[in-house]
Amino acid sequence: MATPTQSSARTGPGLTIRSPGTPPAALRHLGPNWYAAVMGTAIVANAGAALPHSPLLRGVYVAVWALSVILLLVLLAARTAHWLHHAGQARRHLLDPAVAPFYGCLSMALLAVGGGTLAVGTDVLGEPAAVAVDAVLWCAGTATGLAAAAAVPYLMVARHRIEPGTASPVWLLPLVAPMVSAALGPGLVPQLPAGQWQEAMLLACYALFGMSLLATLLMLPLVVARLIHHGPLPLALTPTLFLVLGPLGQSTTAVGNLADAAPGAVGAGYARAMSAFALLYGVPVMGFALLWLALATALVVRAFRAGMTFSMTWWAFTFPVGTCVTGAAGLARHTGLTAFTWLAVGLFGVLVTAWLVAGVRTARGLAGGRLLVPAAPAGPAAVAAPAAPVTGPRPARP
């Protein structure tokens, strides 16, 4: 039997001998930001399924979806253990303004895996089982997302102490979760009884769309103002600039999917209006997404040149870009323009590259025991820590 002394002795990188029944110390610092790895993996399968593909690629998407399922199950178990054995630390995460917004990632992880189950998981589970799994995950993800969208802003107002000039793109995470529900809910509309059920589901998704969009429009100016008045984000936070693409690409995806589900669920006049709205909204928003992508890329290049190293924020390069892939694919479907198809394919190449890099670096970090050490830059509190407010004149930037 291991003695108490042995339970804290390290035998190698990331390996600790502990007595049976002792809570794993590494889980103490496992924050909700780790669900971003599930989101980033699932979106590869979901985005790929939205593109023209061959049977060979279909098999690859199924394998990636299966990996996302495994990651989700492992993280759900680990996070449950975290709450059971390290409840104090979990409560501190909720009261930390740098970590609390990441609770929106749980909702989006559930929704992304559920969407992938319906998109490609039917090849493994069959359609009835895939629909059932997606329905359960959509309901759980939507409920979790609504809770996060209400609770995190409440904590920011009532409990958190946020200094001026510390707005961060991670603040968008709990607000974009309902938009993911709005984008993936239309896939379940045909599975419901015709009439009231289908119409209610469709309009509920529009309500989720509006909820997320208006909340994002309130929060995004704070992020832009912080960049303009206080300069670039800290190096470890720079990848989170890509999070702004999330509500842009996801909302474009949502209006396209809602327009696809409208015929038969609502009257023909409303269906035509929804189809027109998908273009009138989606094209300008996709244009702004490309502008933001250029700005964020330039700032990331600047951060690399300044010495930015890997942290878990690199997963921000995956899911937001994936939503732009599905948004562009939806525009291609509604307009018939091959330009949107090529845009979707190009963005998908960026997504896959980012996913491979983030996945490999995360695996190496876990194997070396660096990513779950509280003092490491990639720990949730350190990764998400906002920059200190600038109280004096800002020095000239290189």
C-alpha positions in Angstrom: 0.0 0.0 0.0 1.3 3.4 -0.9 2.2 5.6 2.1 1.1 9.3 2.3 4.7 10.2 1.5 4.6 8.0 -1.6 1.3 9.5 -2.7 2.9 12.8 -3.4 6.2 11.5 -4.9 6.7 12.1 -8.6 8.2 9.2 -10.6 8.3 11.0 -13.9 6.8 13.9 -15.9 3.2 14.1 -15.1 3.2 10.8 -13.1 2.3 10.8 -9.4 2.0 7.7 -7.1 -1.1 8.1 -4.9 -2.9 5.8 -2.5 -6.1 4.2 -3.7 -9.2 6.4 -3.2 -7.2 9.6 -3.2 -8.7 12.2 -5.6 -6.3 12.7 -8.6 -4.5 16.0 -7.9 -4.3 16.8 -11.7 -8.1 17.0 -11.9 -8.0 19.9 -9.4 -6.9 22.2 -12.2 -9.0 20.7 -15.0 -11.1 23.7 -16.0 -14.2 24.0 -18.3 -12.0 25.4 -21.1 -11.0 21.8 -21.9 -14.3 21.3 -23.6 -12.9 23.4 -26.4 -11.0 20.3 -27.5 -14.3 18.4 -27.9 -15.8 21.3 -29.8 -12.8 21.7 -32.1 -12.8 18.0 -32.9 -16.5 17.6 -33.5 -16.6 20.6 -35.8 -14.1 19.0 -38.2 -16.6 16.2 -38.8 -19.6 18.6 -39.0 -17.9 21.0 -41.3 -16.6 18.2 -43.5 -20.1 16.7 -43.9 -21.3 20.1 -45.2 -18.9 20.0 -48.1 -18.9 17.9 -51.3 -17.1 14.7 -50.3 -16.2 11.2 -51.4 -17.0 8.0 -49.6 -13.4 7.9 -48.4 -13.6 11.3 -46.7 -17.0 10.3 -45.3 -15.2 7.5 -43.4 -12.6 10.0 -42.1 -15.4 12.3 -40.8 -17.0 9.3 -39.0 -13.7 8.5 -37.4 -13.2 12.1 -36.2 -16.8 12.2 -34.9 -16.1 9.0 -33.0 -13.0 10.6 -31.5 -15.1 13.6 -30.4 -17.6 11.2 -28.7 -14.7 9.6 -26.7 -13.3 13.0 -25.7 -16.7 14.2 -24.6 -17.3 11.1 -22.4 -13.8 11.3 -20.9 -14.1 15.0 -20.1 -17.6 14.6 -18.7 -16.3 11.9 -16.3 -13.2 14.0 -15.4 -15.2 17.2 -14.8 -17.7 15.3 -12.7 -14.8 14.0 -10.6 -13.5 17.5 -10.4 -16.8 18.8 -8.9 -17.0 15.8 -6.5 -13.4 15.9 -5.2 -12.5 19.6 -5.7 -15.7 21.4 -5.2 -14.0 24.4 -3.7 -11.8 24.8 -6.7 -14.8 24.4 -9.0 -16.6 27.2 -7.1 -13.6 29.4 -7.4 -13.7 28.8 -11.1 -17.2 30.1 -11.2 -16.3 33.2 -9.3 -13.2 33.9 -11.4 -14.2 36.3 -14.3 -11.4 34.8 -16.4 -12.6 31.2 -16.1 -16.4 31.4 -15.7 -17.2 32.3 -19.4 -15.7 28.9 -20.4 -18.7 27.2 -18.9 -20.3 28.0 -22.2 -18.0 25.4 -23.8 -19.8 22.5 -22.1 -23.0 23.4 -23.9 -21.3 23.8 -27.3 -19.4 20.5 -26.8 -22.7 18.6 -26.2 -24.3 20.3 -29.2 -21.4 19.8 -31.6 -21.2 16.1 -30.8 -25.0 15.8 -31.2 -24.9 17.6 -34.5 -22.1 15.3 -35.7 -24.1 12.3 -34.6 -26.9 13.3 -36.9 -24.6 14.4 -39.7 -22.2 11.4 -39.9 -23.0 9.2 -37.0 -25.9 7.6 -38.8 -23.3 5.5 -40.7 -22.5 3.8 -37.4 -25.7 4.0 -35.3 -28.4 4.0 -37.9 -30.8 6.9 -38.3 -33.3 6.2 -35.5 -30.5 5.9 -32.9 -28.6 8.9 -34.3 -31.7 11.0 -34.1 -32.4 9.9 -30.5 -28.8 10.7 -29.4 -28.9 14.1 -31.2 -32.2 15.0 -29.6 -30.9 14.2 -26.1 -27.6 16.1 -26.6 -29.5 19.0 -28.2 -31.8 19.3 -25.3 -29.0 19.0 -22.7 -26.8 21.4 -24.6 -29.5 23.9 -25.0 -30.5 23.8 -21.4 -26.9 24.1 -20.3 -26.3 26.9 -22.8 -29.3 28.9 -21.6 -28.1 28.5 -18.0 -24.6 29.7 -18.9 -25.9 32.6 -21.0 -27.9 33.9 -18.0 -25.7 32.9 -15.1 -22.3 34.1 -16.4 -23.4 37.6 -17.2 -25.2 37.7 -13.8 -22.0 36.7 -12.1 -20.1 39.3 -14.1 -22.5 42.0 -12.8 -23.1 40.8 -9.2 -20.1 38.8 -8.1 -17.1 39.4 -10.3 -14.8 42.4 -10.0 -13.8 43.4 -13.5 -11.3 46.2 -14.1 -11.8 48.7 -16.9 -10.0 47.7 -20.1 -10.0 44.0 -19.5 -12.7 42.9 -21.9 -11.8 39.6 -23.6 -13.2 37.6 -26.5 -13.8 34.8 -24.1 -16.8 36.8 -22.8 -18.6 35.7 -26.0 -18.4 32.0 -25.1 -21.6 31.7 -23.0 -23.5 34.1 -25.3 -22.8 32.1 -28.5 -24.0 28.8 -27.1 -27.7 29.5 -27.9 -26.6 30.3 -31.4 -25.2 26.8 -31.8 -28.5 25.4 -30.6 -30.2 27.6 -33.3 -27.9 26.3 -36.0 -28.3 22.6 -35.1 -31.9 22.5 -34.0 -33.3 22.7 -37.6 -31.9 19.2 -38.2 -34.4 17.9 -35.7 -37.4 19.7 -37.2 -38.3 17.0 -39.8 -38.2 14.4 -37.1 -41.0 16.0 -35.2 -44.8 15.6 -35.9 -46.0 17.9 -38.7 -47.9 21.0 -37.7 -47.5 22.7 -34.3 -44.5 20.7 -33.2 -42.4 21.5 -36.2 -43.4 25.2 -36.3 -42.7 25.6 -32.5 -39.3 24.0 -32.9 -38.4 26.2 -35.9 -39.5 29.4 -34.1 -37.8 28.4 -30.9 -34.6 28.2 -32.9 -35.2 31.7 -34.3 -35.7 32.9 -30.7 -32.4 31.3 -29.7 -30.8 33.0 -32.7 -32.1 36.4 -31.7 -31.1 35.9 -28.1 -27.5 35.1 -29.0 -27.2 37.7 -31.7 -28.4 40.6 -29.6 -26.3 39.6 -26.7 -23.3 39.4 -28.9 -24.0 42.8 -30.4 -23.9 44.2 -26.9 -20.6 42.5 -25.9 -18.6 42.7 -29.1 -18.1 46.5 -29.0 -16.5 46.1 -25.6 -14.0 43.7 -27.0 -13.2 46.1 -30.0 -12.9 49.1 -27.7 -10.5 47.2 -25.5 -8.3 46.4 -28.5 -8.4 50.0 -29.8 -7.8 51.7 -26.4 -5.4 49.3 -24.8 -3.6 47.6 -27.6 -3.1 43.9 -28.5 -4.1 41.1 -26.1 -1.4 39.3 -24.0 0.4 36.7 -26.0 -1.4 33.7 -24.4 -4.8 35.3 -25.1 -4.2 36.4 -28.7 -5.7 33.2 -30.2 -9.0 34.0 -28.5 -9.5 36.8 -31.1 -10.7 34.0 -33.4 -13.6 33.4 -31.0 -15.3 36.4 -32.6 -15.7 34.3 -35.7 -17.9 32.0 -33.7 -21.1 34.0 -33.5 -20.5 35.3 -37.1 -20.1 31.9 -38.7 -22.6 30.2 -36.5 -25.3 32.8 -37.1 -24.8 32.5 -40.9 -25.1 28.7 -40.5 -28.2 29.1 -38.4 -30.2 31.2 -40.9 -29.3 28.9 -43.7 -30.3 25.8 -41.8 -33.5 27.4 -40.6 -34.4 28.4 -44.2 -33.8 24.7 -45.2 -36.1 23.5 -42.5 -38.9 26.1 -43.1 -40.8 24.5 -46.0 -43.5 22.4 -44.5 -43.0 23.7 -41.0 -44.4 27.2 -41.7 -46.5 28.7 -44.5 -45.0 29.1 -47.9 -44.8 32.9 -47.6 -42.8 32.7 -44.4 -40.6 30.0 -45.9 -39.7 32.3 -48.8 -39.0 35.2 -46.4 -36.7 33.0 -44.3 -34.9 31.9 -47.5 -34.4 35.5 -48.5 -33.3 36.4 -45.0 -30.6 33.7 -45.1 -29.0 35.5 -48.0 -29.6 39.1 -46.9 -28.1 38.4 -43.5 -25.6 35.7 -44.3 -23.6 37.4 -47.1 -22.8 40.6 -45.2 -22.0 38.8 -42.0 -19.7 36.4 -43.9 -18.0 39.5 -45.4 -17.4 40.9 -41.9 -16.2 37.5 -40.7 -13.5 37.5 -43.4 -12.5 41.0 -42.4 -12.1 39.9 -38.8 -10.3 36.8 -39.9 -7.7 39.0 -41.6 -7.3 41.2 -38.5 -7.1 38.3 -36.1 -4.6 36.5 -38.3 -2.3 39.6 -38.4 -2.4 39.9 -34.7 -1.6 36.2 -34.2 1.3 36.5 -36.6 2.5 39.5 -34.5 2.1 37.4 -31.3 4.1 34.5 -32.9 6.9 37.0 -33.7 6.8 38.2 -30.1 7.3 34.7 -28.8 3.8 33.3 -28.3 4.0 29.6 -27.2 1.4 26.9 -27.1 -1.5 27.0 -24.6 -5.0 25.7 -24.6 -6.2 28.9 -26.2 -4.9 27.5 -29.5 -8.2 25.5 -29.7 -9.8 28.9 -30.5 -8.3 28.4 -34.0 -10.7 25.4 -34.6 -14.4 25.7 -33.7 -14.9 29.3 -34.8 -13.3 28.7 -38.2 -15.4 25.6 -38.5 -18.6 27.7 -38.1 -17.4 29.8 -41.0 -17.0 26.7 -43.1 -20.6 25.6 -42.4 -21.8 29.2 -43.0 -20.0 29.4 -46.3 -21.3 26.0 -47.3 -24.8 27.1 -46.5 -24.4 30.2 -48.7 -23.1 28.0 -51.5 -26.2 25.8 -51.1 -28.6 28.8 -51.2 -26.9 30.8 -54.0 -25.4 28.1 -56.1 -22.2 30.1 -56.4 -19.1 28.0 -56.6 -17.2 30.9 -55.0 -18.8 30.1 -51.7 -17.9 26.4 -52.1 -14.3 27.3 -52.7 -14.3 29.6 -49.7 -15.7 26.8 -47.6 -13.1 24.4 -48.8 -10.3 26.8 -48.2 -11.5 27.5 -44.7 -11.8 23.8 -44.1 -8.1 23.4 -44.9 -7.3 26.0 -42.3 -9.6 24.2 -39.8 -8.0 20.8 -40.3 -4.4 22.3 -40.0 -5.3 24.1 -36.8 -7.0 21.0 -35.4 -4.0 18.8 -36.1 -1.5 21.3 -34.6 -3.7 21.9 -31.5 -4.3 18.2 -31.0 -0.7 17.2 -31.3 0.5 19.9 -29.0 -2.2 19.1 -26.4 -1.3 15.4 -26.5 2.4 16.3 -25.9 1.5 18.7 -23.1 -0.6 16.1 -21.4 2.1 13.4 -21.8 4.7 15.8 -20.3 2.3 16.8 -17.4 2.5 20.5 -18.2 -1.1 21.4 -19.1 -2.6 20.5 -15.7 -0.1 22.3 -13.6 -1.6 25.4 -12.1 1.5 27.5 -12.7 1.7 26.6 -16.4 0.6 29.2 -18.9 -2.0 26.8 -20.3 -3.9 26.4 -17.0 -7.4 27.8 -17.2 -6.9 30.7 -14.9 -3.6 31.7 -16.4 -4.7 31.2 -20.0 -7.8 33.2 -19.6 -6.4 35.9 -17.3 -7.2 39.2 -18.8 -4.6 41.9 -19.2 -4.1 44.3 -16.4 -5.8 47.6 -17.1 -3.7 50.4 -18.6 -3.7 53.3 -16.2 -1.1 55.5 -17.8 0.0 56.5 -21.3 0.5 53.5 -23.5 4.0 53.0 -24.9 4.6 52.9 -28.6 4.0 49.5 -30.1 6.7 47.8 -32.2 
